[in-house]
């Protein structure tokens, strides 16, 4: 008997892929990110104080640090949603093609179809995924542009502010 059949017999079957990590792992990651966020927030306060003392503000540096904090906040929010789903034992989503959709994905990794019922678009400023009916980007606040069906040009969506 050759070595290949023996190798096949002794190798373990591939482990099933979990949709969500265990809640303990999610909680540990959340608390680690929360500590990093608190540290960065203190650093931002100290940076602003020094800039005020020297009367020299660098908006680019402040914007960079604030965007980093917003990214950490978004990850904490995502982890909270994952914990909530783990508590309610929500099963992993599956695409129409049958492939499992990883948590937090907006598109199927197998066929590229949108993962949810609502269409997803990307912000032209920061690339953040947005619902198809979004008027403003939740990440950077930019007005969402839509492609005109007649001309194919990008135009800003009109904001529906409820004024009569």
Secondary structure by P-SEA (a helix, b strand, c coil): ccaaaaaaaaccccccccccccaaaaaaaaaaaaaaaaaaaaaaaaaaaaaaaaccccaaaaaaaaaaaaaaaaaaaaaaaaaaaaaacccccccccccccccccccccccccccccbbbbbcccccccccccccccccccccbbbbbccccbbbbcccccccc
